Structures are given as C-alpha cells and as structure tokens.
Amino acid sequence: MIFGIGKKKGKERKAIKAPTRSTKGRKGLFAPFSRFFFNLISKYSASQEEVVGIEVTPTSVKVAQLNEHHDRWSLTKFSYRNVENGNEELLRTNPEIYVEQIQTALQIAKIETVNAAIALPVSSAIIRVLQMPIMTDEEMNNAIATDSLWENLTQLPDALENYSIFHQVIKRHTESNVMDVLFVASKIDDVNLYADIVRQAGLSPVIVDVRCFALRNAFETQVLNQPGAISQKSPLAILEFSDNENFILILQEETPYVVDIFIRPQDKELLATMSGAMGSGYIDQLLIDVLNRFTVQIKQALAGFEDQYKTQPIKDLTVVSPLPAISGVVQELQKGFENMNMSIHSPFEKLTIPEQLKEKTSAEENPSMFTAVIGLATRRLDVFGYFKFVTGVRNINLLPNRGNVKKKKRSDLYSKIVYIGASVFLALLFVVYGIHTFGKYTSNKQELADYGVIKQQFEQANVKFQKLLKAKKDLEKDLSKGQKLKSNSRSSFIMFREITQAVSKDVVLNSIRTSEKDYNTLVVEGQSMDDRPIIDL
C-alpha cells in the first residue's frame, strides 16, 4: 500500500473545483440545450443503473442493495455469510469457497441485478494526490496516452502496464497555476482476483472501488446528506481497526488523506483470538499494549494532516471495524484522546429499513462491520460522467475494461431511449388520432340526429320532383312532335279565300273543318235564309 500527497505552499491560495467535463465542441446557440440534455441523460442513467454491493473479505462476504428517493436511502436487500477459518491465503488459493458463499447470499437476499460493485483492500491500492501544472483535459489525456505523465510523477514499483489506474482533477489552484489530481492505482492481478470471484458467482463487476473510499461513500449518503449532520467543509475522519489491515482516512473537502497504521503480525493474531471479548469491560493487558502502540500512530497521522492542511485539531473520529465486538476497544482508545470524541459508526442509523430486514441488520453487536458494503451499494455505474460533478472519491473505478463496459451501457441506454421515444411518439399519434376520430364521431352523431326529418322532407320533395320530371318529359314529347310538322299557312290562306269568295252574301258560315273520317275532305257548315244560295254554292 502506497500513500502520498503533493506539498501545499500555504493555505491562502485561491482554489477552485476542477471542471469535470470539457466544453470543447459545445459552444454555440444550442450549447445550453445540449448541456442540459446531456446532464439530464447522465443523471437519469446514473439513477437507473441498479448495482448490488459485494464486500469480499478473508472472513466473510456481504451483499446489499439500496434505493434512493428524494435524497433518502432505503435498504431493499441484504445478506451476509461468514467464511469458517477464512484468511487471506484461503481467499487466494480457494476462491471457489467465497464464490459459493456469494451465491448463497444472493439467493437469500433475492438479488436480481447482475451489476456488482466490489472493493479492493487498501493494501492493494496506491492512493496519491499529485500536484502538477494546470493542463486542459486534452493535454492531460495526450500525456497519459504516451505513459509519460504517470511514469514521471508516480514512480510505481512495477511496470505501468501492470496497473489499472484511475485519476481525476479535484482542484485547480489558479494563483499558483497548479492542480491537484487524485491518482488511484492497483495491480491488474489484484483487481482480477476479486472481479473473477464475483464473475464466477454469476455477476458482472462494473465498479471496482477501494475499501477506504467505500467506507467514505457510506458516510456521504448516510450522514453528510442528512439535515443537521456534519458540515461537508469540516474534515471527516474514519478509522479502520481490524486484524487484517488498519488505516485512517481523512477527507478535507474532496481531497483524501490516507495513512496506513502498522500492526505487527503477532499483534494481528492477538486481535483475531481475542476479538470475541472486545465488547466486554475487561481487556487483557497484552491487548492494551497493542492499543497503546495503535494510539501513537493515530496521533501521528492526525498531526500530519493538521500540519499539512493547517486545520484545527480534529474533534470527531469514527471507528469502523469488521471485528464482531469492539466497544471495549473504542473505550480503551478513547483514553488516549481527551479532546476528541470516538464513536462506532452504524451505517443503518439513517437508512429506511423494511420490517423483514430489521432483525438481520441488528443481529451483530458491531454494526460498523457493514459500512463498506453499504457504501458499495450506493455506487452507480457512471456511464456519462455524472458523478464527476459530485466528487472524485465517489467516482473511483479501477475496473480494467471499464471503458468497454460504459460503452455497452451507453449503447443499451440509447436503444432504450429510442424505444421509449418511439413508443411515446406512437402513443401521441394514437391520442391525436383518437381525438380527431372522436370529434368526427360527435359531429356525425349530431348530423344523424335529424335523419328522420330530413328523410321525410326528401321523400316529399322527391314526389314533387318526379311529377315535374314527368311533365317535363310530356312537354318535350309534344315539342318533338311539333318540330316534325311543316307549315301550310299559305295554302290554307288561299283555300279560305276561295271559299269565302264562293259563298254568297246570303249565306252565313258557321265553321270550316276537316272531316274526322278523311283529313282530305273539308266540311263547310253555314246557314241561309233561302235554299238557292246553298245550291249555288
């Protein structure tokens, strides 16, 4: 385990939070809209990616799943299994034992998601806060691509290609033109050891954290986000006490300060054998001697932090331990810190816990042993970089192929968005069509309401129309016959003139007509006072 931090040249320097995402290519009229949409999608993707926290230690495995709603967290699924006679050697030589325990815990907790967040031991990680000249994201990425940046700044014990590396700019000091970069690395073999155990259990590791930051994440969600809790501007100090690894983590805003606390192998064996009696009032003198040496290193770590950051003495130190009982240990350690309050952390204190899980979460005397798995359960796969806007230590991921995992998740999310968009469009189309159809139906119904009256009026008008149509046909027939007749007015005039000239004055004509029997015969009727004129005619 390697820790380190660049030197600070004074506490009055102006520091600003580092921009977490380049704005190159996003300038223009639509830039605000694109940023808003991108941030919305980023936040949505982070909230939708369900992740189960899997804590694998030499002595136990723990699984937990949380749900967040309106900044309140609730425990939805939880289980843990102890590994009999478990130790570091067993974990490395017989990982199938831990695989089986994880599978059992998953079945008991009824975990359905396959996305898993795991944590490496702090002893397997290299954690440093590096100071370097201010660079743009593009300049930094170019330097990293050539392997020159980390080789010059970190001087790792092994070749660079053997490490999985995470980095993030956490602060930029504009006046001194330098920036603080969080650097976290672990050997790929160590990462694969834990990742393969989870894979063999049927899960897909999407996040590989470090245990100290997993502890911090539990504090971030369960304490710092609660009303009236510790201010985020004051340092947060966490002490890990165990028979495996021991360290103190202090967070000054986004900057982590991690110090390893050394315990001799024989002292670790003593802690392991006496861990069951650590909750009682009596503690063996041998254990007291171990705790006294432990206290000296804690004081040195606190003094180093206060000197480096020029802060006031830390007044609260929270203790976390995987040991089953540590209340007596904390009481003994407290004797060496008169001006500082030491307390055992309970990750369930501010969580909403369903009734079916309350008995399980209160079964152990030391609830702090579940802090790491609760912190892991708060993690979400950061597909678009949303958590870069929050803090660097909450965004750590040492998974070697995390770029490919994010790419696949982004592709799945885009497909889901397209599917949802198409579904919404079709739904809107059906709604518009339905409204239009309903409007037409209402209109047609109103028109059909007077159908009987209109039909009666139509029938009456149709009768009149048929009569007029018949009269029209008769008239057209007569007109057609008239058009066939030829005019005989001249011959008729001559005929009537001859008749009138032939009739004497003593005869009065009554009519001149054609015979009904023979149209060629003309019938002349008249009257006379005497027969002679008629005979003469």
Secondary structure, DSSP 8 states (H G I E B T S, - for coil): -EEEE-----S-S-EEE---S--TT--STTHHHHHHHHHHHHHHHHHH---EEEEEETTEEEEEEEEEETTEEEEEEEEEEE-TT--HHHHHH-HHHHHHHHHHHHHHHT----EEEEEE-GGGEEEEEEEEE---HHHHHHHHHTTHHHHHHT--SS-GGGEEEEEEEEEEETTTTEEEEEEEEEEHHHHHHHHHHHHHTT-EEEEEEEHHHHHHHHHIIIIITSTTS--TTS-EEEEE--SS--EEEEEETTEEEEEE----HHHHHHHHHHGGGTTSS---HHHHHHHHHHHHHHHHHHHHHHHHHT-----EEEEE-SSS--HHHHHHHHTT-TTSEEEE--TTTTSB--HHHHHHHTSSS-GGGGHHHHHHHT----SSSGGGGT-GGGS----TTHHHHHHHHHHHHHHHHHHHHHHHHHHHHHHHHHHHHHHHHHHHHHHHTTHHHHHHHHHHHHHHHHHHHHHHHHHHHHHHHHHH----HHHHHHHHHHHHHHS-TTEEEEEEEE-SS-TT-EEEEEEESSHHHHHH-
